[in-house]
């Protein structure tokens, strides 16, 4: 489903880096001097460590999917991510040259947890809200299922933990993307891929988002789908079915 606007380019209207404090703005940076204190009583020398946080600290990411003719199809959000788009300014600085300019990237639906999003019910409610905003599906919170434990995506930089979930939808019930009212989401839309092809696209770097690859693989595991064989566990011969186990859902 197309967004209301199509982005032609991203312009930097102002760069407020110089003179900005690290404890203001959407992202907060703690610039610390740390010392390792060892169990034998010794201490390391001081060293610098920067930690990036944002409001709510943690996030929920949701794999939106449906079944179609025996296949599993996944709905991904497609939009511009400024941090990735502006990599083009670093072309001469990259140790490994990047042949691609990321005008847009595809990823699973995701959003930041808010103060009221406590417990499993809070995660489900936030997931349902994000699915409506970013994918256009009105789903019941209780229809959302968590996909295993949360994980740290970049523990050397940020303290953010990402929770994964999935929800099955009916493609005919997709409405307009409500968005969250921010300019960042004005040109976003959704695309649909076969699950097997989406996983392969992650491996090829065409979908270069880590949480998306992890989420797609966890969905495959949960519904008993084996991407390498392009089969469901239930379709395997008995001895192989026992080896791979029953679906997680």
Secondary structure, 3 states (H helix, E strand, C coil): CCCCCCCCCCCCCCCCCCCCCCCCCCEEEEEEEECCECCCCCECCCEEEEEEEECCCCEEEEEEEEEECCEEEEEEEEECCHHHHHHHHHCCCCCCCCCCCCCCEEECEEEECCCCCCHHHHHHHHHHHHHHHHHCCCCCHHHCEECCCCEECCCCCECCEEEEEEEECCHHHCCCCCCCCCHHHCCCEEEEEEHHHHHHHHHHCCCCCHHHHHHHHHHHHHCCEECCCCEEHHHCCHHHHHHHCCCCC
